[in-house]
Amino acid sequence: MAQFATHNFPIDIDAADIDFMGHVNNASYLKWVQAAVISHWQRFAPADALATHAWVALKHEITYRKPTFLDDEVIATVLLENVQGARAFYETIIKRGEEVLAEVKSSWCCLDIETKRPARLAQGVIDRFFAKD
């Protein structure tokens, strides 16, 4: 089975991300996953697909493993697991060094930018997201 290409996305933690307990608020993880997945799309998709398609989140399931703090150096690693029709299924792992801080499973819907309706990607576009071994 082919491997999908991973994408590492550095996360900037802002003081506004910190909650009353002194660590990153849970809602900030959603903002990070959104930015990381969109960055993944922008990295691998061809220009014509970028110009005609957009993504909206359908579902996020987050498992929090450890707290994240203001001065942490954090990376989100994005992996596209599967594409079915207009839907894509992602896994995003948020880490501080080797420590897993959170694991996120999410599903997204591809939209035609003009019609705002679900749109399937051409197989040639999907193939760009596979790792080359």
C-alpha positions as CSV (number, residue, x, y, z in Angstrom):
1,M,0.0,0.0,0.0
2,A,1.3,3.5,-0.9
3,Q,2.3,5.9,1.8
4,F,0.9,9.4,1.8
5,A,3.4,12.2,2.1
6,T,3.6,13.8,5.5
7,H,3.9,17.6,6.1
8,N,5.5,19.2,9.1
9,F,3.9,22.5,10.2
10,P,5.6,24.6,12.9
11,I,3.2,26.1,15.3
12,D,3.5,29.5,16.8
13,I,2.1,29.7,20.3
14,D,0.6,33.1,21.2
15,A,-0.1,34.4,24.7
16,A,-3.8,34.4,23.7
17,D,-3.6,30.6,23.4
18,I,-2.9,30.3,27.1
19,D,-5.8,29.6,29.4
20,F,-6.4,30.3,33.1
21,M,-4.5,27.1,34.0
22,G,-1.3,28.3,32.3
23,H,-1.3,26.0,29.3
24,V,-2.7,26.1,25.8
25,N,-6.5,26.2,25.7
26,N,-8.1,23.2,23.9
27,A,-9.7,25.5,21.3
28,S,-6.3,26.5,20.1
29,Y,-5.6,23.0,18.9
30,L,-8.5,23.3,16.4
31,K,-7.0,26.5,15.0
32,W,-3.6,24.8,14.6
33,V,-5.1,21.7,12.9
34,Q,-7.0,23.9,10.4
35,A,-3.8,25.9,9.6
36,A,-1.7,22.7,9.3
37,V,-4.1,20.8,7.0
38,I,-4.6,23.9,4.7
39,S,-0.8,24.3,4.6
40,H,-0.5,20.6,3.6
41,W,-3.0,21.1,0.8
42,Q,-1.1,24.2,-0.4
43,R,2.2,22.4,-0.4
44,F,1.2,19.4,-2.5
45,A,-1.7,20.6,-4.7
46,P,-1.0,21.9,-8.2
47,A,-1.8,25.6,-8.9
48,D,-5.0,24.9,-10.9
49,A,-6.4,22.8,-8.0
50,L,-5.5,25.5,-5.5
51,A,-7.3,28.0,-7.7
52,T,-10.5,26.0,-8.0
53,H,-10.9,24.0,-4.8
54,A,-11.1,24.8,-1.0
55,W,-11.6,22.6,2.1
56,V,-14.0,22.8,5.0
57,A,-13.7,20.7,8.1
58,L,-16.5,18.3,8.8
59,K,-15.3,16.6,12.0
60,H,-12.4,16.7,14.5
61,E,-11.6,14.2,17.1
62,I,-8.8,15.3,19.4
63,T,-7.0,13.1,22.0
64,Y,-5.0,15.3,24.3
65,R,-1.9,13.6,25.7
66,K,0.1,16.4,27.5
67,P,-0.3,20.1,28.1
68,T,1.4,22.6,25.9
69,F,3.0,25.8,27.2
70,L,3.8,29.3,25.8
71,D,7.5,28.8,25.2
72,D,7.2,25.2,23.8
73,E,8.6,24.5,20.3
74,V,5.7,22.6,18.7
75,I,5.3,20.9,15.3
76,A,2.2,19.5,13.7
77,T,2.8,16.5,11.4
78,V,-0.1,16.1,8.9
79,L,-0.8,12.8,7.2
80,L,-3.6,12.5,4.6
81,E,-4.9,9.0,5.3
82,N,-7.6,8.5,2.7
83,V,-9.7,10.3,0.0
84,Q,-13.2,9.1,-0.7
85,G,-15.1,11.1,-3.3
86,A,-15.1,14.7,-2.1
87,R,-14.0,13.8,1.5
88,A,-10.5,13.5,2.9
89,F,-9.4,11.9,6.1
90,Y,-6.4,13.3,8.0
91,E,-4.3,12.5,11.0
92,T,-2.4,15.3,12.6
93,I,0.1,14.6,15.4
94,I,1.1,17.6,17.5
95,K,4.5,17.2,19.2
96,R,7.1,18.9,21.4
97,G,10.3,17.2,20.4
98,E,9.5,13.5,20.7
99,E,6.6,14.0,23.1
100,V,3.1,13.6,21.6
101,L,0.9,16.4,22.9
102,A,-2.2,15.7,20.9
103,E,-3.5,13.4,18.2
104,V,-6.2,14.6,15.9
105,K,-8.4,12.6,13.4
106,S,-10.3,14.9,11.1
107,S,-12.5,14.7,8.0
108,W,-12.8,17.4,5.4
109,C,-14.9,18.2,2.4
110,C,-13.5,19.5,-0.8
111,L,-15.5,22.3,-2.4
112,D,-15.6,23.8,-5.8
113,I,-14.7,27.5,-5.1
114,E,-17.3,28.9,-7.5
115,T,-20.3,26.7,-6.7
116,K,-19.5,26.1,-3.0
117,R,-20.6,22.5,-3.6
118,P,-18.7,19.3,-2.9
119,A,-16.2,18.4,-5.6
120,R,-14.1,15.3,-6.3
121,L,-10.4,15.8,-7.0
122,A,-8.9,14.4,-10.1
123,Q,-6.8,11.2,-9.5
124,G,-3.7,13.1,-10.7
125,V,-4.2,15.7,-7.9
126,I,-4.7,13.0,-5.3
127,D,-1.6,11.1,-6.5
128,R,0.6,14.2,-5.6
129,F,-0.1,13.5,-1.9
130,F,1.5,10.1,-2.0
131,A,5.1,9.7,-0.8
132,K,7.6,8.8,-3.4
133,D,9.6,5.8,-2.2
